[in-house]
Amino acid sequence: MLNTTVHRILLAAALVAVALLADAWRTAHHDTVQLTTTLFTQKVAIEQAANREKQRDTELAAVLALIARQKRAVQTPQQAAIAIPSVLPPLPLPISIHLPDLSPSSKPYDDLPATVSIPQADLKPLYDELQDCRANSLEITAVKQNLSDEKLQNAALTHQRDAALTAARGGTFWQRLKRQTKWFAIGIAIGAAATAAARH
């Protein structure tokens, strides 16, 4: 009679333990699936942002290379006088640049002033464009610094995501093996205790 009661108590305890373990497993599995889904979504968003950034960097590099080639192509005052209007903003009236006589008998070219005729209607747009260039230069400096920080943050987020994925899977292979071995040992101990109690 006592053996039967002990056996029933042990069986009930084992069933409760199994139910609790099953519930814990379901909860852990649900949390793992939810975390994996969230991390995957974030990974996709991070990769898309990185691809857009890479595309912009490629396009910017191409434009900067073109500008550098154009600067190298303009070597003389005459070439500069011809090229300057093409890099100015759209203006109400054309600007004219007049160069002095550059015949071989002239004095050194650097000492001879060029004259630029700017219509009054162009003064305000030119002033605004120069101020915009100053503002853009400051913004570009800030954007470069922000981009550098964003890349550091992106690397940190990627590292965190990878660590979270590892944790969601139950850790590294060795951590999972150690944990499973521990639960296996606990199961053997409970089984041995139940068997011993049933024999008494």
N, C-alpha and C positions, 0 to 999 in steps of 0.2 A: 504493500500500500504506500509506504514512504517512498520507495523507489519510483513508483508510478507518479506520485505527486512531484518529486524532484525532476523526474523526466519531463513532465508536462510544463513545469516552471522553466526548465532549461529550453524546451522547445518553443515556448511562448517568447522567452527572451531572445532566442535566436531569430524568430520570425520578426519581432520588433526591430532587432538590429538590422536584419535584411531590409525591412521596409524603410528604416531611417537611412541606410546606405543607398538604397535605390532612389529615395527622394533627394538625397544630397547629390547623387550622380546626375539626376535629371536637372536639378538647379544649376550645377556646375556646367553641364552640357549646354543648357539654354544660355547661360552667361557667356560661355565660350563662343557659341554661334553668333550671339549678338555682338560681342567684341570683334570677332573676325569680320562680320559684315560691315561694322562701322569702320574698322581699320582698312578694309578693302576699298570702301567708298572714299576715305581720305587719301589712300594711296593713289587712286585714280585721279582725284582732284589735284594732288601734288604733282603727279606726272604730267598732267595736262598743262598746269601752270609752268612747269619746267620746260616743256616742249614749246610753249608760246614764247617764253623768255629766250630760249635758244634760237627760235626763228627770228625774233627781234634783234638779237645780237648778230645773227648772220646778215640780216638786211642792213643793220647799222654799219657793220664792217665793210660791206660792199659800197655803201654811200661814202663812208670816210675814205676808202681807197680811191674812189672816183675823184673826190675833192683833192686828195693828195696829188693825184696825177695831173689834175687841172692846175694846181699851184706850181708843180714842176714845169709844166708847159709854158707858163708865163714867166719870162726871164727879163724882158726889156721894158722900158717905160711905154713904148709904143704898144706892145702886147697888153700891158696892164691897162692902158687907156681904152683899148678896144674891149677888154674883158670885164672891166669894172661895171659898166651898165648891166651886164647880164646877171650879176650877182646881187644887184640892188633890188629892194622890194619894188613892186609895181607902183609907179609914181604918176601923178596927173600929167606932168610934162617931162620930156626927156632932158637928162643932164648932158651937157657937152663938156668934154675935156679937151683943152688945147695945149699942145706941146710946143715948146719953142723950136726954132730951127736947129736941127741936130746934124748939120753938115759937118764933114771932117774938119773944116777950118774953125768950128766953134770951140769954145773952151770946154773943159770937162763937163760932161753931161750932168753930173750930180749937182752942180752949182746952178744950173738953169732951172728956174721955177716953171711948173706947169700951172695953167689956170683952169679952174673948174667953174663953169657957169651953171648955177643952180637956180632955176626959176623959184620965185617966192612961194608958189603953190606947193612946191616939193619940200619946203623947209620943215613944216610940221610933221608930215609923214616920215621924213628922214629922222627927225629927232625922236619920234615915237619908236621907229624901228631900232635905233641905237639903244634906247632905253629897254626895249623888249629883248635885244641881244644881251644886254647886261643881266637882265632878270633871268633869261634862259641859261646863261652861263652859270649863275648861282644855283638855279634849279637843277641843272645837269650835275653839278658837283654834289648836291644833296642826294640826287637820285642814285648816283654811283655809290655813295656811301650807304644809302638805304639798301641798294641791291647787294652790296657786300654783306650787310647784316642779314638780309633775307636769305642769302645762300647759307650763312651759318645757321640760321634758324631752321631752314629746310633740312640741312644735314642732321641737326639735333632731333627734329621731328621724325626723320627717317630712322634714326637710331632708336628713338623711343618706340616707334611703331614696331620695329623688328623685335625689340625686347618684349613688348606687350604680346606680340604674336607667339613668341617663345613661351611666355608665361601662360597664355591662353591654351596652348597645347599641353600644358602641364610641365613646362620647363624643358631642359635639354633631355636627350635620350637617357643619360646617366641618372638625372634627377627622377625621371619617370620610372626607370628600372628600380631605383632605390625605394621609391614610394610603393611601387607594386610589390616588391619583395617584402616590405614591412607589412602591408595588408595581408599578403599571403601567410606570413608568419603568425599574424594575429588570428587569422582564420584557422590555421593549424592548431594554435593554442586553445581557441574556443572549442574546436572539435574534439581535441584531446580531453579538455575539461569536461565536456558534455559526455564523452564516452566513459570517462572515469566515474562521473556521477551516476551514470545510468547503470554501471556495474555494481554500485553499492546499494 
